Amino acid sequence: TSFFSGINNILDKFNPGARQLINAGKAYLKALHDITYSKRLQARFPFLDMRREQVTASVIEPIYITGY
């Protein structure tokens, strides 16, 4: 095993919640990077609408087939 994997094993033994904390921090940073990237795109291309339109059930009307 390498030196760093040995440190990770020791960290997991003494503080098992540390792994969850590290993973939560990585997820937070990924979300932060994604938000800043989308804001940069909006600033560079203001004519693009980055929002997705949501289709709800109230928008869709039932279709009635007649003639049978």
Backbone as a ProteinNet text record, in pm:
[ID]
protein_1_A
[PRIMARY]
TSFFSGINNILDKFNPGARQLINAGKAYLKALHDITYSKRLQARFPFLDMRREQVTASVIEPIYITGY
[TERTIARY]
84	0	87.2	31.8	107.6	90.8	168.8	166.6	30.4	-27.7	-154.4	-271.3	-268.8	-377.1	-369.2	-247.9	-233.2	-289.3	-267.6	-323.6	-475.5	-530.5	-675.6	-735.9	-668.4	-718.7	-717.6	-613.2	-605.9	-715.1	-737	-841	-978.2	-1004.3	-1133	-1151	-1043	-1053.9	-1082.8	-1017.4	-1034.6	-1156.2	-1193.2	-1307.1	-1381.3	-1476.9	-1546.3	-1632.2	-1673.2	-1752.3	-1670.4	-1539	-1452.5	-1467.4	-1486.4	-1502.7	-1630.1	-1737.1	-1862.1	-1845.3	-1771	-1747.1	-1665.3	-1566.5	-1484.2	-1568.9	-1652.6	-1738.1	-1840	-1893.8	-1988.5	-1919	-1795.3	-1719.3	-1691.1	-1660	-1636.3	-1763.4	-1877.1	-2004.4	-2038.8	-2010	-2035.6	-1950.1	-1823.4	-1734.7	-1776.2	-1819.9	-1866	-1988.6	-2082.7	-2202.1	-2165.4	-2071.5	-2028	-1962.6	-1879	-1815.1	-1918.5	-2018.9	-2123.3	-2202.3	-2232.5	-2308.1	-2226.6	-2099.6	-2017.3	-1997.8	-1987.6	-1974.1	-2100	-2216.7	-2340.2	-2356.4	-2313	-2320.3	-2226	-2109.8	-2018.6	-2079.3	-2145.7	-2211.3	-2323	-2399.9	-2507.4	-2451.4	-2337.6	-2277.2	-2221.3	-2166.4	-2106.9	-2212.4	-2317	-2423.7	-2557.8	-2587	-2711	-2837.5	-2825.1	-2943.3	-2989.5	-2906.7	-2945.9	-3022.5	-3130.9	-3208	-3165.9	-3100.7	-3047.3	-3153.1	-3267.8	-3370.5	-3442.8	-3479.5	-3558.1	-3704.5	-3786.8	-3929.1	-3982.4	-4066.5	-4124.6	-4265.4	-4294.5	-4427.6	-4503.4	-4616.1	-4696.8	-4822.7	-4892.2	-5013.5	-5122.5	-5120.4	-5224.3	-5207.2	-5087.3	-5062.4	-5112.9	-5101.8	-5140.2	-5290.6	-5358.1	-5502.6	-5532.6	-5640.3	-5673.9	-5716.9	-5685.4	-5721.7	-5836.1	-5944.1	-6059.6	-6067.3	-6068.4	-6077.9	-6223.8	-6281.7	-6422.1	-6431.6	-6547.1	-6569.8	-6561.6	-6550.8	-6546.4	-6679.4
-119.6	0	124.1	230.4	354.7	429.1	531.3	611.7	676.6	731.3	803.3	709.8	588.9	495.7	451.8	443.4	412.1	521	646.8	759.2	757.3	727.7	721.5	611.6	496.4	388.1	428.7	496.1	543	645.7	735.9	837.3	772.6	668.3	599.4	526	474.6	401.8	495.5	609.7	699.9	790.2	824.7	913.1	868.8	776.5	726.3	832.6	936.8	1043	1135.3	1125.3	1212.8	1183.8	1058.2	1023	1086.1	1083.5	1146.2	1296.7	1355.7	1499.7	1537.5	1457.7	1483.7	1471.4	1367.4	1349.6	1462.1	1508.6	1620.4	1747.3	1768	1884.1	1878.8	1759.7	1744.8	1772.7	1724.6	1748.8	1897.4	1964.4	2108	2185	2150.6	2219	2194.9	2073.3	2043.7	2128.3	2138.7	2219.8	2366.7	2413.9	2553	2581.4	2490	2506.8	2506	2417.9	2412.5	2542.6	2599.9	2725.6	2839.1	2847.6	2956.1	2939.7	2815.2	2792	2836.3	2804.8	2845.3	2996.6	3061.7	3208.2	3270.9	3210.2	3261.1	3246.9	3134.6	3116.1	3218	3245.1	3343.4	3482	3514	3645.3	3656.6	3549	3552.3	3545.2	3467.3	3449.9	3485.7	3614.6	3653.3	3617.2	3590.2	3557.2	3413.5	3331.3	3193.6	3187.8	3116.8	3099.4	2966.9	2973.2	2853.8	2776.1	2837.1	2769.7	2666.9	2559.1	2456.7	2480.2	2470.3	2485.1	2354.3	2367.7	2250.4	2229.9	2108.3	2073.7	2011.7	2070.5	2017.5	1954.7	1884.1	1815.6	1914.9	2034.1	2131.7	2188.5	2180	2232.5	2134.6	2007.3	1905.1	1882.5	1899.6	1879.6	1740.6	1680.6	1546.8	1551.8	1447.3	1436.8	1336.1	1381.1	1294.1	1251.6	1121.4	1068.6	1032.5	1094.1	1067.4	994.7	938.9	873.3	722.4	664.2	518.3	464.7
0	0	0	-52.8	-56.3	75.6	90.7	212.7	233	124.9	137.7	165.6	109.3	140.1	285.7	339.7	481.5	569.7	530.3	606.2	598.2	480.4	466	552.3	561.4	645.8	792.4	836.5	975	1001	904.7	918.7	931.7	852.9	859.6	992.3	1047.5	1174.3	1291	1295.7	1408.9	1394.7	1272.6	1252	1125.6	1139.5	1020.5	952.3	1023.1	962.2	874.8	883.9	804.2	655.4	619.1	477.8	422.3	500.5	456.6	444.7	535.9	531.9	408.3	375.6	256.9	130.7	123.5	5.8	-6.5	105.7	101.5	53.2	96	50.4	-98.6	-148.7	-292.7	-371.8	-323.1	-391.7	-390.1	-277.7	-268.2	-368.5	-376.6	-470.9	-615.4	-646.5	-782.2	-815.6	-723	-747	-762.4	-682.5	-690.9	-825.9	-873.2	-1003.7	-1115.8	-1104.2	-1206.7	-1212.2	-1096.9	-1093.3	-1153.6	-1118.2	-1172.7	-1323	-1369.3	-1513.7	-1587.4	-1532.4	-1599.5	-1596.6	-1488.9	-1483.6	-1585.7	-1606.1	-1709.3	-1847.9	-1872.2	-2001.5	-2021.1	-1916	-1926.1	-1952.1	-1893.3	-1914.8	-2056.5	-2107.6	-2241	-2350.9	-2328	-2427.2	-2364.4	-2350.1	-2280.9	-2357.5	-2486.7	-2565.5	-2544.3	-2481.6	-2454.1	-2323.1	-2323.9	-2201.5	-2138.8	-2023.3	-1960.2	-1881.3	-1859.8	-1781.4	-1866.5	-1806.2	-1874.4	-1841.1	-1941.9	-1917.4	-1861.1	-1761.4	-1699.3	-1753.5	-1786.7	-1834.3	-1718.6	-1685.9	-1577.1	-1633.6	-1550.3	-1594.9	-1632.7	-1574.6	-1606.2	-1747.1	-1801.7	-1935.4	-2041.2	-2012.6	-2109.6	-2100.3	-2212.2	-2214.9	-2268.8	-2222.1	-2272.7	-2419.2	-2491	-2632.4	-2643.4	-2701.8	-2719.7	-2865.7	-2888.8	-3024.7	-3049.7	-3150.8	-3183.5	-3316	-3341.7	-3468.5	-3462.2	-3344.3	-3334	-3289.6
[MASK]
++++++++++++++++++++++++++++++++++++++++++++++++++++++++++++++++++++

